[in-house]
Amino acid sequence: MEITNSREYFSLLKEAFVIAKNSEREEKIKEALKIKAEDSLPPSQTLIDYWRDSVEFPNVFRGEFPEKYMELPEEIISTSLEREMGLYLLRDESGAKNAFAGVADNPNSDLKYVIEGNERVAKAKLEDALYFWRRDREKSLEELREELKTVLYNDILGSYYEKTERLEALAEKAAQQIGIDPENLKEAARLCKSDLVTELVGEFPSLQGITGGLILKHQGKDEAVWKAVYEHYRPVSQQDFLPLTTEGLVLSLVDKIDDLVSAFSTGYRPTGSGDPLGTRRAALGIIRILSESNLVVDLEELISVSMGLIAEKITLADKLMDDIKEFISVRLENKLSEDGHRIDMIRAVINSSGLQIKSIFQKLDALMELKERGILPTLIQAHKRVKNILSGKGRPEFNESLLSDPHEKELNEILSVVAQEVENAKEKENYTQILNGLLWLCPFIDELFNNVMIMHEDEKIKNNRIALLWKVNDILEDFADFSQIQEN
């Protein structure tokens, strides 16, 4: 093909059945789907992106498969068609249909042979899936769990059976923290990996967890149990949904904690070239669960319990907890930065908040609100003045009876009032109210510095004033290290 004018480029390509623009190929797919799929719900953007990027001249087609395969749960049909063949299972508000849509890289209006070929392959896939489903759904996951003793999870920590023992103990601890009945959660933790030895997961690995949940549902198991098993791998990506049940959230969380601690304790830490146990994905999953759900747990305690369970088998490194906390903090810092938060604010909050992930997100939102109001520099300047005095100094014992100047007495009184306000606001998770309380302190801090000699010649008075400033620093730094934040 000879192109004599750049303005002809796209039109000439189209004559040769090549649509060069991504947006045009995507629009062509979406418009054709409205006709071929009729009243079906639209496919995911992920599948549309796959179609768009796989063809030069998209042509949407529709096929069908025998009604008998509707015996399969929708998730199994969808996996068989979408993940294995790049086809979209058609659905409407009432559920799945025995039909699918696909995209061919073919300009012909008659796609008879394309449709027949896809129908033939789809039928074969679904026949296998139906065969496996009928066999697997009658199996006891308790009995299948015994087979996990021969399935290696980690060459140092042993089998998946041993992993489920750790998950059961860790799930019980998490249930205690959030105040729910642990029995359903413990059962789900015990059974959640049993489907790894089913035929269906052997054929369709992406159905891990889902298969176990569907089997338990088919067998009439308690909803809290089967849903927790079904959901416990979520989120598998940053675009994936979180588990919808409390038990699912907890089981997903403890599974990821165990993955993270297992990897770090046995030398399978991620490197620039690899992440064999998916620790980055596990850390990001932990962050999403604790920041986007209403689940409130003591993450550091759960990590400590997980380490204790693993310590029964191997000797742990002295700095293991610090390394894991730093790893999660770095992932958290990266995510918050990608979300648009300033890196100085992120570090100021993370350094003061440890692994209280949800509160970190809430604190940053409150800080941004304060910045937009133009009064954040007031807190920054006050904290810097306090920290400049405290730099390099120890922490003497505070003695209220040694307060002599009215400015230091007033600051101490206001400090007690603000501390109570802060505690009340913490219980309500009202971080804007906490900042407003801290702002109330600032003029009293300024008055102290402007009118009182901190480094008094009397050693007792000097040390007591330093101790008072430590109390001020504590209440400020419990929210963030404001001194790290740039004023502009």
Residue pairs with C-beta under 8 A, 6 or more apart in sequence:
1 12
1 16
3 9
3 12
9 20
10 20
10 21
13 19
13 20
17 56
17 57
17 107
18 56
18 57
19 25
19 28
19 56
19 57
19 58
22 52
22 53
25 52
25 55
25 56
25 58
26 48
26 49
26 52
28 58
29 48
29 51
29 52
29 58
29 60
29 103
30 42
30 48
32 58
32 59
32 60
33 42
33 43
33 60
33 101
35 60
36 60
36 61
36 62
36 101
37 62
37 88
37 90
37 101
39 92
40 90
40 91
40 92
40 97
40 101
41 91
41 92
41 93
43 88
43 101
46 239
47 82
47 86
47 88
50 86
51 58
51 86
51 103
52 58
54 86
54 103
54 105
55 103
55 104
55 105
56 105
57 105
57 106
57 107
58 103
58 104
58 105
59 103
59 104
59 105
59 106
59 107
59 108
59 111
60 101
60 102
60 103
60 104
61 101
61 102
61 103
61 104
61 111
61 114
61 115
61 118
62 90
62 99
62 100
62 101
62 115
63 87
63 99
63 100
63 101
63 102
63 115
63 118
63 119
63 122
64 98
64 99
64 100
64 119
65 98
65 99
65 100
65 119
65 122
65 123
65 126
66 98
66 123
67 98
68 130
69 77
69 98
69 123
69 126
69 127
69 129
69 130
70 77
70 96
70 98
71 130
71 133
72 126
72 129
72 130
72 133
73 133
73 214
74 89
74 91
74 95
74 96
75 207
75 210
75 214
76 129
76 133
76 200
76 204
76 207
76 211
76 214
77 89
77 96
77 126
77 129
78 89
78 96
79 204
79 206
79 207
79 210
80 122
80 125
80 126
80 129
80 204
81 87
81 88
81 89
81 100
81 122
81 125
81 126
82 88
82 89
83 204
83 206
84 125
84 204
85 102
85 118
85 121
85 122
85 125
86 102
86 103
87 100
87 101
87 102
87 118
87 122
88 100
88 101
88 102
89 96
89 97
89 99
89 100
90 96
90 97
90 99
90 100
90 101
91 97
100 118
100 122
102 118
104 111
104 114
106 114
128 203
129 200
129 203
129 204
132 198
132 199
132 200
132 202
132 203
133 200
135 199
136 195
136 198
136 199
136 200
136 211
136 215
137 214
137 215
137 218
137 219
139 198
139 215
141 191
141 194
141 195
141 212
141 215
141 216
142 190
142 191
142 194
144 194
144 195
144 197
144 198
145 161
145 164
145 190
145 191
145 193
145 194
146 161
147 197
148 159
148 160
148 161
148 164
148 193
148 194
148 196
148 197
149 159
149 161
150 159
151 159
151 160
151 161
151 196
151 197
152 158
152 159
152 160
153 159
153 160
153 162
153 163
153 262
154 163
154 262
154 266
154 268
154 277
155 266
156 266
156 267
156 313
156 314
157 163
157 262
157 265
157 266
157 310
157 313
157 314
158 313
160 193
160 196
162 313
163 193
163 258
163 262
164 189
164 190
164 191
164 192
164 193
166 258
166 306
166 309
166 310
167 189
167 190
167 192
167 251
167 254
167 255
167 258
168 186
168 189
168 190
169 305
169 309
170 189
170 254
170 257
170 258
170 302
170 305
170 306
170 309
171 182
171 185
171 186
171 188
171 189
171 250
171 251
171 254
172 182
172 185
172 186
173 301
173 302
173 305
174 185
174 250
174 253
174 254
174 297
174 302
175 181
175 182
175 185
175 186
175 250
176 182
177 296
177 297
177 298
177 301
177 302
178 246
178 250
178 295
178 296
178 297
180 246
180 247
180 250
184 222
184 224
184 225
184 228
184 247
185 224
185 228
185 247
185 250
185 251
187 222
187 225
188 224
188 225
188 226
188 228
188 229
188 232
188 247
188 251
189 251
189 254
191 212
191 216
191 225
191 229
192 209
192 212
192 228
192 229
192 232
192 251
192 255
193 212
194 212
195 201
195 207
195 208
195 209
195 211
195 212
195 215
195 229
196 208
198 211
198 212
198 215
200 207
200 211
201 207
201 208
201 211
208 233
209 229
209 230
209 231
209 232
209 233
210 230
212 229
212 230
213 226
213 227
213 228
213 229
213 230
213 231
214 226
214 230
216 225
216 226
216 229
216 230
217 223
217 226
217 230
224 245
224 247
225 247
227 243
227 244
227 245
227 247
227 248
228 243
228 245
228 247
228 248
228 250
228 251
229 251
230 248
231 243
231 244
231 245
231 248
231 249
231 251
231 252
232 243
232 248
232 251
232 252
232 255
233 252
233 255
234 240
234 241
234 242
234 243
234 248
234 252
234 285
235 241
235 242
235 252
235 285
235 288
235 289
236 281
237 281
238 284
238 288
242 249
242 252
242 288
242 289
242 292
242 293
243 249
243 251
243 252
243 289
246 295
249 289
249 293
249 295
250 295
250 297
252 285
252 289
253 285
253 286
253 289
253 290
253 295
253 297
253 302
254 302
254 306
256 282
256 283
256 285
256 286
256 289
257 282
257 286
257 299
257 302
257 303
257 306
258 306
259 277
259 278
259 279
259 282
260 279
260 282
260 283
260 286
260 303
260 324
260 327
260 328
261 303
261 306
261 307
261 310
261 320
261 324
262 268
262 277
262 310
263 269
263 270
263 276
263 277
263 279
263 282
264 279
264 320
264 323
264 324
264 327
265 307
265 310
265 314
265 316
265 317
265 320
266 314
268 276
268 277
268 279
269 279
269 323
269 327
270 279
270 280
275 281
279 327
280 331
283 327
283 328
283 331
284 331
284 335
286 299
286 328
286 357
287 328
287 331
287 332
287 335
287 357
289 295
290 297
290 299
290 357
290 358
291 357
291 358
291 360
291 361
296 358
299 355
299 356
299 357
300 321
300 325
300 354
300 355
303 321
303 324
303 325
303 355
304 321
307 316
307 320
307 321
310 316
317 323
325 354
325 355
328 355
329 350
329 355
332 350
332 357
332 360
333 343
333 346
333 347
333 350
336 346
336 360
336 361
336 364
337 343
337 346
341 364
341 368
342 486
344 484
344 485
344 486
345 364
345 367
345 368
345 480
345 485
346 364
347 484
348 480
348 481
348 482
348 483
348 484
348 485
349 360
349 363
349 364
349 367
349 479
349 480
350 360
351 480
351 481
351 484
352 477
352 478
352 479
352 480
352 481
353 359
353 360
353 363
353 480
359 429
359 431
362 429
362 431
363 431
363 479
363 480
365 431
366 431
366 432
366 434
366 435
367 376
367 435
367 480
367 485
369 432
370 376
370 379
370 432
370 435
375 439
376 485
376 487
377 487
378 439
378 442
379 435
379 438
379 439
379 442
379 476
379 482
380 482
380 483
380 485
380 487
381 442
381 487
382 441
382 442
382 445
382 446
382 476
382 482
383 473
383 476
383 477
383 481
383 482
383 483
384 482
384 483
385 445
385 446
385 449
386 445
386 469
386 472
386 473
386 476
387 473
387 483
389 454
389 466
389 469
390 466
390 469
390 470
390 473
393 466
395 466
395 467
395 470
396 463
396 464
396 466
396 467
397 463
397 467
398 464
398 467
398 468
398 470
398 471
399 460
399 464
399 467
400 412
402 460
402 461
402 464
403 409
403 412
403 464
403 468
404 461
405 451
405 452
407 444
407 447
407 448
407 451
407 452
408 448
408 452
408 465
408 468
410 444
410 447
411 441
411 444
411 445
411 447
411 448
411 468
411 472
412 468
412 471
414 440
414 441
414 444
415 441
415 468
415 471
415 472
415 475
418 437
418 438
418 440
418 441
418 475
419 475
421 433
421 434
421 437
421 440
422 434
422 437
422 438
422 475
422 478
425 431
425 433
425 434
425 437
426 434
431 479
434 479
435 479
438 475
438 476
438 479
441 472
441 475
441 476
445 472
448 454
452 465
454 462
454 465
454 466
454 469
455 462
456 462
456 465
476 482
